[in-house]
Amino acid sequence: MPPREQAREELRQKIIAGARALLAETESAEFSMRALAARADVAHMTPYNVFGSKQAVLLAVLDADMADFTRAVQQRDVADPLAELYEVVGLCAEFWFSDPVFYKTLYRELLDLKGAPHQALATPLRDGFWRRLTHALAEHGYLQAFVAEAPLAMNLRRIALQAISVWISRDLSKPEVEAELGYSTSLALLGVTTAAASDRVRERLLSYQSVLTAAEASRSTAETGN
């Protein structure tokens, strides 16, 4: 990388790291670009010059996190695409609960009050991640012939965003969040998978369902007791 581009990339990474730190420290995305510059230890106009807007900075934070997540998935090196998809479900919960204040703060900003994603969230990196998973399912004969990969990938991505929204609004435990995501993912797959995969999907669905049912029963008991 030429020195000028390398210097700009180093500035990008400093600003992204500063934004992530501010999100976790302040529990808010309402910080100013001047505060971001101070936290990143760069000149006060540098965040504007590099990114153009705070929304662009937040999306860069999201992309950097998505890149870390993708590497974590690759490191698991799961050959079977259906098993990999459920590995992703578990990893989502692991990542979100590794720094819950950061993730809740970030997604409160990037999701509207109804939990619907802003159009800006539909970036190639995130779309590409889910499309790779659905393509692998199709290549291994796990999807029925009528299923189009792209809409399925988009639906799975929306399910993940919805799980985050539910987590934020209801403050679920880690097992509940994983079960919420896994159950909805299984429901989406159950009607489109072939016999080679449907039994495994159903088994996963029942496992997640038991977690959700037990959690709801426990919550109802606690409310009744109060």
N, C-alpha and C positions, 0 to 999 in steps of 0.2 A: 504494500500500500504506500503511495507517495506520502512524503512527510506532511503535506498540508491536509490530505484526507485523514491521515492517522491522527493528527492533532484535533480535527473536527470530531472524529469518532470518540476520542478520549473525552472531549467536552460532552458529547452526547451521553456517554456512560456515567460521567460525574453528575449530570443533571438528572438522569433517570434514577441513580442511587439516592440523590438528594430528595427527589420527589417521593420515592418509596419511604424513606426515613420520615419525612414530614407527615405522610399519610398515617403512619403508625404512631408517631409521637403526638400529633394533634387530634387524631381521630376525626379529621375533617379534610375535605378537599377545597376548603375556602381560603387556603393560603395564597398570598400574592406571589407574583412572579419575582418580585424583589426579594421576598422571604426565601423563595426557592433558590435564587442566585446566591444568597448568603449561606444557605445550608449546603449548597453544592460547592461553595468556595470558588465562584466564578464572578466575572464582572456582571453588574446588575442587568445589562441588556442582553447578555449572552443567551439566556433561555429563549427570549423572543427571536434573536437572530438565528438560533439553531433550529427551533421548533415552530415558531410563529404564533403559537397559542398554548394556553394551559391544557385545553382539551387534547391537543396533539401530544403534549408531554404525558398526559395520563394514558393515552393509547399506546405510547411508546413503553410506558411502564408495563402495561398489559401484554404487549408483544414480547418484552424481555422475559416476563414471567412465563408466557406460553412457550418460549424457546427453552427455558429451564425445564418446564414440564415435559416437553417433547423429548429432551435428552434423558430425563428420568425414565420415561416409557421405553426408550430405546435400550437403556442400560438393563432393563428387566429381561430383554431379549426373549420375549414369549413368541414362539413360532406359530401357534394356533391363533388365528385372528379372533375367534369368539372368546377364547381365554384372554387374549390381549385386551379386548373391549372391556371385559369385567375387571381386568387389572387397572385399566384407566379409571373405572368407577372408584376403586379403592384408593388410587393415587390422588384423585380429586379431593377426597376427604382428608388424606394425609397432608396435602399441600395447604388446603384451606385452614386446617387446624394447626398447622405449623406456625402460623402468624395470623390468627383470626382477626385481630384489630385491623391490620393492614388490608386483608381481603374484604372484610365487611365495609370498610371505609371506601375502598376503591370501587367496589361494585354498587354501593349506594349512589355514587356519583355517575356511574356508567349505565345504571338502570333507572328508568323512571319510576314513579310511585306505584305504578301498577305491575312493575316487574318486567315490562317489555323492554327489550334492548334498543338502544339508540341505533340508528342506521350505521353510524360510524363503527359499530362493533363488527360489522360484516366485512372484515378484512381478509385478504388471501391467506394469511398465516393460520388463522383459526379455521376458516373454511377448508383449507388444505389438509389440516390435521384430521378432521372428521371424514373428509372424502377418502383419505387413504385407508381409514379403518373400514368404511363401507365397501370400498373397492376390494379390499382383501377378503371380506366376507363373501362377496360375489365370486371372486376368483376361486375360492375354496368350495364353492357349491353350497354355501349356507343360505343364500337368498333365493327366493322363488323367481322364476323367469320374468314375471311381470313387474318386478320391483326396479324402479329407477334409482340409481345410486345417489345422485345429487340431492333430490328431495329428502331422502332418508338421512343423509349426512346433515342437512340443514335441521331436520327435526331432532336429531340427537344433540346437536349443538344447543338448540333451544331448550331441550330438556335439562341440560347441564346448567344453563342460565336460570331456568326456573327453580332448580334445586337450590341455587345460591340465594335466590329471592326468598324462598321459603325459609331457609336457614336464617337469613337476616331478620325476617319478620317474626319468626317463632323461636329463635335462639335454640335450635335443636342441638342435641348431643352429637358427637362424631358418629357413633353407630347409626343414629337416626338419619343423619345427613347422607351417609353412604347408602343406607337402605332406601331412602327417598329417591336418590338418583338411580340406584340399581333397579328398584321396582318399576319406575317409569320407563327406564331403558328397556327392561324386559317386556313390559307391555307393548312398547313400540315394535319390538322384534318378533313377538310371539305370532303375530298374524302374517309375517312376511318371510319367515325362515322355513327352510325345507326340513324334511324328516331328519336329516343328518344333524340338525342343530336344535330343533324345536323342543325335544325332550330336555336338553341341557338348559335351554332358556327357561322352560317351565320350572325346572328344579331350582334355578337361581331366583326366579320370581317368588316361589314359595318360601325360600330362605329369607329374602328381604321382607316378604309379607309378615312373617312371624315376628321379625324385629319391630316392624311398625305397629303390629297389633298389640304386642306386649307393651310397647312404649305408650300407646294410647290408653290401654287399660290401666297402666300405672298412673298416668296423668289424671284419668277420671277418678281413680281411687283417692288420689291426693286432693283433688278438688272437692270430692264428697266429704272427705275427712275434715276439710277446713270449714 
